[in-house]
Amino acid sequence: MRTQRVHPRPCRGSGARQETGFTLIEVLIAAGILLVALLGIASALPSANISLQHSGQISKAVSLAQEMIEMVKNDPFSQVSLYDGVDTRTTTTFPADYPSPPIPGDAGNFMGGTNATKWASDIAHYLPTGSGISNGYGTISVVTVATDPGGNPILRKISVTVFWTDSGRPQRVLLETLASAI
């Protein structure tokens, strides 16, 4: 048995004709839909850019706060309380290094003044690199949270805050950690 192929033929005489391509109305409707989609995307870009900039500034501030926490924790525990009240806008709040000059390689060196000066410099140079950022400064608070039976501190909470102004609004990042004498 042979299979015969049947090819469809256009209808003739019924008034139907084969069309290829798009009509003008179809093109206009497609262009309108595309325009609405592109306008939606374009309207989201400015707010996305602002959010990205703000996130970058928060990231910088967190990095600066973490930097100071690490410097404080590298000093001897008995000297950590000397950082309490540091405000980078006022150098008189910086603790003095001890001994001065420090003894190279001695783990007992207290570098409070050097650390606070470096941190103030980093804030002054690091935060203003983003647009809309100004008035950056940092503060440190140290609170004793536990003592031994003799009243000697054995646990201290270190709070490091970085402040700045972004688009005229005050911003801040606060990081806290514990330092132990044990």
N, CA, C and O of each residue as an XYZ file, in Angstrom:
728
protein
N       0.818     -1.150      0.000
C       0.000      0.000      0.000
C       0.875      1.231      0.000
O       1.850      1.324      0.746
N       0.525      2.137     -0.816
C       1.267      3.375     -0.969
C       0.604      4.477     -0.154
O      -0.620      4.586     -0.073
N       1.471      5.287      0.444
C       0.952      6.424      1.194
C       1.010      7.637      0.291
O       2.022      7.923     -0.348
N      -0.052      8.302      0.264
C      -0.124      9.480     -0.583
C      -0.088     10.719      0.308
O      -0.793     10.807      1.313
N       0.735     11.653     -0.080
C       0.844     12.895      0.686
C      -0.175     13.883      0.172
O      -0.420     14.033     -1.025
N      -0.755     14.551      1.160
C      -1.742     15.566      0.811
C      -1.166     16.912      1.206
O      -0.758     17.096      2.353
N      -1.126     17.833      0.299
C      -0.630     19.175      0.563
C      -1.811     20.109      0.686
O      -2.695     20.136     -0.171
N      -1.816     20.895      1.789
C      -2.928     21.834      1.924
C      -2.838     22.904      0.841
O      -1.754     23.369      0.489
N      -3.962     23.269      0.341
C      -4.012     24.298     -0.686
C      -4.804     25.480     -0.146
O      -5.767     25.310      0.603
N      -4.392     26.665     -0.529
C      -5.185     27.813     -0.097
C      -6.572     27.745     -0.691
O      -6.780     27.287     -1.814
N      -7.494     28.209      0.089
C      -8.872     28.230     -0.392
C      -8.970     29.260     -1.496
O      -8.509     30.392     -1.358
N      -9.555     28.863     -2.547
C      -9.753     29.804     -3.641
C     -11.228     30.010     -3.813
O     -12.046     29.098     -3.685
N     -11.517     31.199     -4.098
C     -12.899     31.491     -4.387
C     -13.706     31.848     -3.159
O     -14.823     32.350     -3.283
N     -13.163     31.599     -1.969
C     -13.922     31.941     -0.772
C     -13.614     33.357     -0.310
O     -14.201     33.808      0.674
N     -12.750     34.050     -0.955
C     -12.403     35.417     -0.607
C     -11.269     35.490      0.406
O     -10.805     36.594      0.695
N     -10.796     34.378      0.962
C      -9.702     34.386      1.935
C      -8.376     34.451      1.194
O      -8.223     33.914      0.097
N      -7.448     35.109      1.811
C      -6.125     35.156      1.200
C      -5.083     34.939      2.289
O      -5.363     35.189      3.462
N      -3.918     34.492      1.938
C      -2.835     34.287      2.891
C      -2.135     35.607      3.128
O      -1.827     36.339      2.187
N      -1.875     35.918      4.443
C      -1.184     37.158      4.768
C       0.115     36.823      5.463
O       0.198     35.835      6.192
N       1.122     37.631      5.244
C       2.387     37.496      5.952
C       2.712     38.853      6.552
O       2.348     39.884      5.988
N       3.427     38.862      7.744
C       3.797     40.118      8.380
C       2.730     40.591      9.349
O       1.783     39.870      9.662
N       2.908     41.839      9.823
C       2.011     42.420     10.810
C       1.272     43.600     10.202
O       1.752     44.274      9.291
N       0.097     43.818     10.742
C      -0.650     44.996     10.296
C      -0.152     46.195     11.088
O       0.527     46.031     12.102
N      -0.477     47.371     10.643
C      -0.061     48.601     11.308
C      -0.605     48.667     12.733
O       0.097     49.132     13.630
N      -1.799     48.229     12.956
C      -2.407     48.247     14.294
C      -1.651     47.305     15.230
O      -1.414     47.651     16.387
N      -1.274     46.143     14.756
C      -0.518     45.204     15.586
C       0.837     45.797     15.978
O       1.267     45.641     17.120
N       1.498     46.461     15.068
C       2.789     47.088     15.353
C       2.617     48.202     16.385
O       3.429     48.319     17.303
N       1.582     49.014     16.249
C       1.354     50.097     17.207
C       1.031     49.567     18.604
O       1.498     50.129     19.594
N       0.257     48.518     18.697
C      -0.062     47.921     19.999
C       1.203     47.354     20.644
O       1.424     47.551     21.839
N       2.025     46.660     19.879
C       3.281     46.096     20.401
C       4.210     47.218     20.869
O       4.840     47.099     21.920
N       4.300     48.304     20.101
C       5.146     49.435     20.489
C       4.631     50.076     21.771
O       5.432     50.473     22.617
N       3.330     50.186     21.934
C       2.745     50.749     23.156
C       3.065     49.894     24.366
O       3.411     50.425     25.421
N       2.959     48.601     24.237
C       3.279     47.689     25.345
C       4.754     47.802     25.705
O       5.104     47.849     26.884
N       5.613     47.845     24.703
C       7.048     47.987     24.937
C       7.363     49.318     25.622
O       8.200     49.364     26.523
N       6.715     50.381     25.213
C       6.932     51.694     25.805
C       6.539     51.714     27.278
O       7.267     52.265     28.104
N       5.410     51.126     27.611
C       4.965     51.064     29.008
C       5.973     50.276     29.844
O       6.288     50.685     30.962
N       6.480     49.171     29.337
C       7.463     48.354     30.063
C       8.758     49.132     30.274
O       9.314     49.109     31.372
N       9.242     49.809     29.259
C      10.488     50.564     29.372
C      10.349     51.755     30.322
O      11.288     52.074     31.051
N       9.193     52.414     30.322
C       8.975     53.519     31.246
C       8.962     53.020     32.693
O       9.455     53.709     33.587
N       8.415     51.859     32.926
C       8.416     51.274     34.266
C       9.829     50.990     34.744
O      10.161     51.262     35.898
N      10.657     50.449     33.875
C      12.045     50.168     34.234
C      12.800     51.472     34.469
O      13.545     51.595     35.442
N      12.610     52.439     33.583
C      13.319     53.713     33.702
C      12.934     54.461     34.972
O      13.775     55.145     35.554
N      11.696     54.351     35.411
C      11.278     55.062     36.624
C      11.898     54.442     37.872
O      12.008     55.118     38.895
N      12.303     53.186     37.818
C      12.900     52.524     38.980
C      14.392     52.826     39.118
O      14.947     52.663     40.204
N      15.045     53.256     38.063
C      16.488     53.464     38.101
C      16.944     54.541     39.088
O      17.900     54.291     39.822
N      16.327     55.713     39.153
C      16.813     56.713     40.120
C      16.739     56.241     41.572
O      17.676     56.468     42.337
N      15.663     55.601     41.957
C      15.559     55.140     43.343
C      16.539     54.000     43.609
O      17.060     53.881     44.719
N      16.794     53.170     42.616
C      17.782     52.103     42.779
C      19.175     52.694     42.961
O      19.965     52.185     43.757
N      19.481     53.753     42.239
C      20.781     54.399     42.362
C      20.951     55.024     43.745
O      22.023     54.919     44.342
N      19.923     55.663     44.250
C      19.978     56.267     45.589
C      20.168     55.176     46.643
O      20.966     55.338     47.566
N      19.451     54.084     46.511
C      19.585     52.973     47.465
C      20.983     52.378     47.423
O      21.548     52.037     48.462
N      21.535     52.255     46.241
C      22.884     51.712     46.087
C      23.906     52.631     46.749
O      24.812     52.153     47.431
N      23.774     53.930     46.559
C      24.683     54.889     47.177
C      24.572     54.822     48.698
O      25.587     54.796     49.394
N      23.346     54.794     49.215
C      23.141     54.740     50.663
C      23.731     53.455     51.249
O      24.349     53.485     52.314
N      23.545     52.351     50.572
C      24.107     51.077     51.033
C      25.628     51.131     51.066
O      26.260     50.588     51.972
N      26.207     51.789     50.072
C      27.666     51.935     50.044
C      28.175     52.738     51.222
O      29.212     52.405     51.795
N      27.459     53.794     51.593
C      27.872     54.612     52.719
C      27.737     53.829     54.034
O      28.589     53.945     54.914
N      26.688     53.050     54.163
C      26.526     52.218     55.365
C      27.668     51.215     55.450
O      28.223     50.988     56.525
N      28.013     50.623     54.330
C      29.117     49.661     54.298
C      30.430     50.317     54.729
O      31.198     49.726     55.488
N      30.689     51.527     54.251
C      31.900     52.251     54.658
C      31.890     52.515     56.158
O      32.901     52.319     56.833
N      30.751     52.958     56.679
C      30.654     53.271     58.106
C      30.852     52.014     58.960
O      31.517     52.068     59.995
N      30.285     50.898     58.536
C      30.467     49.637     59.271
C      31.944     49.244     59.276
O      32.476     48.815     60.299
N      32.593     49.394     58.136
C      34.015     49.071     58.039
C      34.844     49.949     58.981
O      35.763     49.462     59.638
N      34.516     51.240     59.042
C      35.237     52.150     59.935
C      35.002     51.804     61.407
O      35.931     51.837     62.214
N      33.765     51.474     61.746
C      33.465     51.092     63.133
C      34.182     49.795     63.502
O      34.728     49.675     64.598
N      34.180     48.831     62.592
C      34.855     47.557     62.845
C      36.361     47.760     63.003
O      37.000     47.117     63.836
N      36.917     48.657     62.196
C      38.348     48.976     62.298
C      38.682     49.446     63.721
O      39.668     49.000     64.308
N      37.862     50.344     64.271
C      38.147     50.877     65.612
C      37.962     49.815     66.679
O      38.747     49.744     67.624
N      36.931     48.986     66.540
C      36.730     47.907     67.509
C      37.951     46.997     67.558
O      38.388     46.599     68.638
N      38.498     46.668     66.399
C      39.683     45.797     66.366
C      40.880     46.478     67.021
O      41.643     45.820     67.729
N      41.060     47.777     66.802
C      42.183     48.484     67.434
C      42.019     48.504     68.957
O      42.986     48.295     69.689
N      40.798     48.753     69.430
C      40.557     48.786     70.880
C      40.826     47.408     71.482
O      41.464     47.299     72.529
N      40.348     46.374     70.832
C      40.511     45.018     71.383
C      41.968     44.546     71.356
O      42.326     43.605     72.064
N      42.809     45.195     70.540
C      44.230     44.834     70.510
C      45.022     45.479     71.642
O      46.158     45.084     71.906
N      44.435     46.464     72.311
C      45.107     47.077     73.467
C      44.862     46.225     74.705
O      43.910     45.446     74.737
N      45.713     46.361     75.732
C      45.525     45.581     76.964
C      44.152     45.858     77.579
O      43.683     46.996     77.568
N      43.512     44.822     78.112
C      42.176     44.953     78.701
C      42.147     46.018     79.791
O      41.174     46.764     79.902
N      43.191     46.092     80.584
C      43.219     47.054     81.695
C      43.182     48.498     81.205
O      42.860     49.398     81.981
N      43.501     48.737     79.946
C      43.542     50.088     79.399
C      42.331     50.427     78.516
O      42.160     51.581     78.125
N      41.495     49.439     78.204
C      40.370     49.635     77.277
C      39.430     50.735     77.753
O      38.875     51.466     76.933
N      39.243     50.862     79.053
C      38.311     51.877     79.572
C      38.774     53.303     79.256
O      37.972     54.235     79.321
N      40.042     53.485     78.919
C      40.548     54.819     78.579
C      39.949     55.348     77.277
O      40.008     56.550     77.017
N      39.379     54.475     76.465
C      38.726     54.894     75.223
C      37.346     55.511     75.480
O      36.788     56.166     74.600
N      36.798     55.306     76.674
C      35.459     55.821     76.949
C      35.413     57.336     76.768
O      36.212     58.066     77.355
N      34.479     57.792     75.959
C      34.310     59.227     75.726
C      35.055     59.770     74.527
O      34.994     60.971     74.262
N      35.759     58.922     73.792
C      36.470     59.409     72.600
C      35.456     59.936     71.594
O      34.447     59.292     71.306
N      35.746     61.114     71.070
C      34.945     61.744     70.020
C      35.951     62.299     69.016
O      36.760     63.161     69.361
N      35.908     61.813     67.783
C      36.937     62.183     66.808
C      36.917     63.660     66.439
O      37.859     64.147     65.814
N      35.872     64.376     66.807
C      35.832     65.822     66.538
C      36.666     66.610     67.538
O      36.976     67.778     67.305
N      37.031     65.974     68.656
C      37.761     66.659     69.722
C      38.967     65.824     70.128
O      38.824     64.807     70.805
N      40.159     66.256     69.712
C      41.364     65.461     69.991
C      41.690     65.401     71.484
O      42.429     64.512     71.909
N      41.164     66.315     72.282
C      41.428     66.260     73.724
C      40.745     65.058     74.385
O      41.059     64.718     75.525
N      39.820     64.420     73.681
C      39.174     63.214     74.226
C      39.989     61.953     73.932
O      39.650     60.874     74.419
N      41.066     62.074     73.138
C      41.880     60.911     72.787
C      42.762     60.535     73.981
O      43.378     61.408     74.591
N      42.826     59.246     74.318
C      43.706     58.829     75.414
C      45.178     58.926     74.979
O      45.484     58.850     73.789
N      46.066     59.090     75.934
C      47.495     59.176     75.636
C      48.073     57.766     75.493
O      47.671     56.840     76.198
N      49.019     57.626     74.571
C      49.724     56.349     74.419
C      50.584     56.107     75.670
O      51.065     57.048     76.301
N      50.765     54.812     76.013
C      51.617     54.485     77.140
C      52.346     53.180     76.848
O      51.695     52.209     76.463
N      53.615     53.113     77.006
C      54.519     54.231     77.244
C      54.681     55.062     75.975
O      54.311     54.633     74.883
N      55.223     56.225     76.136
C      55.439     57.088     74.980
C      56.928     57.401     74.895
O      57.462     58.033     75.806
N      57.589     57.002     73.882
C      57.129     56.219     72.733
C      56.938     54.759     73.111
O      57.529     54.278     74.078
N      56.099     54.047     72.336
C      55.854     52.636     72.637
C      57.125     51.794     72.493
O      58.039     52.129     71.739
N      57.147     50.717     73.224
C      58.277     49.787     73.147
C      57.981     48.821     72.009
O      56.990     48.094     72.065
N      58.819     48.799     70.980
C      58.558     47.911     69.821
C      58.417     46.454     70.257
O      59.253     45.927     70.991
N      57.361     45.825     69.797
C      57.116     44.412     70.057
C      56.553     44.093     71.425
O      56.315     42.921     71.715
N      56.329     45.078     72.279
C      55.805     44.837     73.622
C      54.283     44.784     73.570
O      53.634     45.740     73.144
N      53.714     43.653     74.010
C      52.256     43.480     73.986
C      51.566     44.383     75.003
O      50.347     44.542     74.944
N      52.301     44.971     75.924
C      51.718     45.833     76.943
C      51.574     47.282     76.510
O      51.102     48.112     77.288
N      51.972     47.603     75.284
C      51.831     48.977     74.795
C      50.356     49.344     74.688
O      49.538     48.557     74.210
N      50.030     50.555     75.141
C      48.680     51.083     74.948
C      48.770     52.143     73.864
O      49.483     53.134     74.024
N      48.052     51.947     72.757
C      48.158     52.816     71.585
C      46.895     53.642     71.388
O      46.539     53.941     70.248
N      46.208     54.020     72.458
C      44.931     54.706     72.370
C      44.950     55.986     71.564
O      44.094     56.179     70.701
N      45.911     56.875     71.823
C      45.977     58.141     71.098
C      46.280     57.938     69.627
O      45.676     58.574     68.764
N      47.228     57.040     69.346
C      47.580     56.740     67.954
C      46.389     56.132     67.222
O      46.098     56.506     66.086
N      45.704     55.201     67.870
C      44.546     54.558     67.243
C      43.413     55.551     66.974
O      42.827     55.546     65.891
N      43.105     56.398     67.955
C      42.024     57.370     67.786
C      42.369     58.381     66.679
O      41.498     58.773     65.903
N      43.627     58.793     66.610
C      44.060     59.724     65.561
C      43.928     59.091     64.190
O      43.450     59.724     63.248
N      44.356     57.831     64.078
C      44.245     57.116     62.796
C      42.773     56.975     62.393
O      42.423     57.190     61.233
N      41.922     56.616     63.345
C      40.501     56.433     63.072
C      39.855     57.741     62.613
O      39.082     57.754     61.655
N      40.177     58.853     63.308
C      39.641     60.161     62.918
C      40.070     60.512     61.501
O      39.284     61.050     60.720
N      41.327     60.204     61.174
C      41.828     60.480     59.827
C      41.114     59.614     58.785
O      40.754     60.095     57.710
N      40.916     58.351     59.107
C      40.222     57.443     58.172
C      38.787     57.907     57.925
O      38.317     57.881     56.788
N      38.095     58.327     58.967
C      36.720     58.814     58.811
C      36.711     60.063     57.931
O      35.870     60.200     57.042
N      37.659     60.974     58.187
C      37.713     62.225     57.429
C      37.976     61.978     55.941
O      37.492     62.723     55.089
N      38.745     60.931     55.633
C      39.092     60.673     54.232
C      38.195     59.646     53.558
O      38.010     59.687     52.342
N      37.644     58.739     54.326
C      36.914     57.616     53.749
C      35.451     57.947     53.476
O      34.945     57.627     52.400
N      34.761     58.577     54.417
C      33.339     58.850     54.218
C      33.058     59.892     53.138
O      32.109     59.709     52.375
N      33.839     60.986     53.029
C      33.484     62.002     52.036
C      33.635     61.570     50.583
O      33.271     62.332     49.687
N      34.160     60.374     50.318
C      34.361     59.965     48.931
C      33.054     59.679     48.210
O      33.045     59.587     46.982
N      31.953     59.536     48.932
C      30.659     59.324     48.290
C      29.903     60.630     48.221
O      30.039     61.472     49.109
N      29.113     60.813     47.189
C      28.390     62.080     47.058
C      27.336     62.195     48.147
O      26.710     61.206     48.529
N      27.149     63.405     48.639
C      26.143     63.661     49.660
C      26.590     63.336     51.068
O      25.805     63.474     52.006
N      27.830     62.908     51.244
C      28.319     62.517     52.563
C      29.164     63.649     53.135
O      30.067     64.161     52.472
N      28.864     64.029     54.357
C      29.674     65.047     55.018
C      29.511     64.915     56.519
O      28.683     64.143     57.003
N      30.310     65.675     57.248
C      30.236     65.730     58.707
C      30.431     64.372     59.373
O      29.759     64.070     60.360
N      31.328     63.558     58.857
C      31.574     62.249     59.455
C      32.423     62.355     60.707
O      33.413     63.086     60.737
N      32.032     61.621     61.743
C      32.818     61.539     62.972
C      32.453     60.252     63.700
O      31.485     59.577     63.351
N      33.247     59.925     64.718
C      33.002     58.706     65.466
C      33.107     58.926     66.961
O      33.780     59.848     67.422
N      32.435     58.072     67.709
C      32.501     58.107     69.168
C      32.690     56.698     69.708
O      32.348     55.710     69.058
N      33.242     56.632     70.912
C      33.463     55.339     71.571
C      32.949     55.431     73.000
O      33.156     56.425     73.695
N      32.277     54.370     73.415
C      31.806     54.255     74.789
C      32.259     52.902     75.322
O      32.132     51.884     74.641
N      32.785     52.894     76.534
C      33.220     51.651     77.171
C      32.544     51.570     78.538
O      32.679     52.474     79.362
N      31.816     50.479     78.767
C      31.078     50.290     80.012
C      31.456     48.938     80.606
O      31.471     47.928     79.904
N      31.757     48.923     81.887
C      32.025     47.670     82.582
C      30.695     46.976     82.845
O      29.783     47.565     83.424
N      30.591     45.720     82.416
C      29.334     44.985     82.593
C      29.445     43.852     83.606
O      28.430     43.304     84.036
N      30.683     43.492     83.995
C      30.857     42.439     84.998
C      32.177     42.641     85.728
O      33.176     43.069     85.149
N      32.151     42.322     87.005
C      33.368     42.419     87.824
C      33.576     41.106     88.565
O      32.649     40.309     88.709
N      34.795     40.890     89.032
C      35.072     39.712     89.846
C      34.661     40.013     91.295
O      34.267     41.140     91.595
N      34.744     39.037     92.185
C      34.335     39.279     93.579
C      35.093     40.420     94.253
O      34.596     40.998     95.220
N      36.271     40.749     93.766
C      37.044     41.846     94.352
C      36.693     43.203     93.767
O      37.280     44.212     94.159
N      35.740     43.249     92.827
C      35.326     44.510     92.219
C      36.143     44.917     91.002
O      35.966     46.016     90.477
N      37.025     44.053     90.553
C      37.842     44.346     89.372
C      37.056     44.010     88.105
O      36.418     42.959     88.039
N      37.093     44.883     87.106
C      36.365     44.610     85.854
C      36.891     43.347     85.161
O      38.099     43.142     85.038
N      35.956     42.514     84.716
C      36.358     41.332     83.946
C      35.668     41.277     82.579
O      36.038     40.472     81.723
N      34.650     42.148     82.377
C      33.942     42.180     81.101
C      33.493     43.613     80.817
O      32.862     44.262     81.650
N      33.839     44.090     79.610
C      33.469     45.444     79.226
C      32.771     45.429     77.868
O      33.131     44.677     76.962
N      31.750     46.296     77.764
C      31.060     46.458     76.477
C      31.663     47.678     75.792
O      31.736     48.762     76.370
N      32.092     47.477     74.549
C      32.668     48.559     73.744
C      31.657     48.906     72.663
O      31.265     48.052     71.868
N      31.239     50.169     72.641
C      30.287     50.656     71.637
C      30.995     51.683     70.763
O      31.507     52.687     71.258
N      31.021     51.423     69.462
C      31.660     52.326     68.505
C      30.580     52.795     67.537
O      29.889     51.982     66.924
N      30.441     54.118     67.404
C      29.413     54.693     66.537
C      30.079     55.607     65.513
O      30.952     56.407     65.847
N      29.654     55.472     64.271
C      30.101     56.363     63.202
C      28.878     57.153     62.744
O      27.839     56.577     62.424
N      29.014     58.474     62.716
C      27.943     59.381     62.307
C      28.344     60.069     61.009
O      29.531     60.278     60.759
N      27.354     60.427     60.175
C      27.593     61.227     58.985
C      26.269     61.800     58.514
O      25.206     61.433     59.014
N      26.343     62.703     57.550
C      25.144     63.302     56.979
C      25.062     62.880     55.525
O      26.037     62.998     54.783
N      23.906     62.390     55.117
C      23.693     61.957     53.739
C      22.430     62.646     53.227
O      21.343     62.448     53.768
N      22.584     63.448     52.191
C      21.467     64.194     51.600
C      20.736     65.036     52.652
O      19.511     65.152     52.628
N      21.503     65.614     53.566
C      20.927     66.483     54.586
C      20.316     65.755     55.768
O      19.808     66.394     56.689
N      20.355     64.426     55.760
C      19.777     63.646     56.869
C      20.882     62.997     57.688
O      21.811     62.423     57.120
N      20.797     63.077     59.025
C      21.820     62.427     59.856
C      21.694     60.903     59.781
O      20.593     60.352     59.782
N      22.835     60.250     59.717
C      22.907     58.788     59.650
C      23.880     58.313     60.725
O      24.732     59.078     61.177
N      23.755     57.052     61.132
C      24.709     56.486     62.082
C      24.743     54.972     61.976
O      23.775     54.324     61.576
N      25.888     54.439     62.348
C      26.074     52.996     62.456
C      26.680     52.744     63.822
O      27.656     53.391     64.200
N      26.106     51.804     64.569
C      26.585     51.456     65.905
C      26.977     49.988     65.914
O      26.181     49.118     65.560
N      28.214     49.721     66.323
C      28.669     48.341     66.517
C      29.087     48.186     67.977
O      29.708     49.079     68.554
N      28.743     47.060     68.556
C      29.102     46.790     69.946
C      29.751     45.423     70.035
O      29.436     44.514     69.267
N      30.667     45.294     70.991
C      31.317     44.023     71.235
C      31.675     43.950     72.720
O      31.591     44.940     73.448
N      32.065     42.783     73.138
C      32.495     42.591     74.532
C      33.980     42.280     74.547
O      34.491     41.568     73.682
N      34.666     42.824     75.545
C      36.084     42.524     75.779
C      36.179     41.901     77.160
O      35.594     42.397     78.123
N      36.913     40.823     77.241
C      37.023     40.071     78.495
C      38.448     40.089     79.022
O      39.404     40.042     78.248
N      38.587     40.156     80.326
C      39.903     40.109     80.963
C      40.391     38.672     81.071
O      41.571     38.429     81.325
N      39.506     37.744     80.882
C      39.846     36.320     81.073
C      40.324     35.726     79.774
O      40.658     34.542     79.722
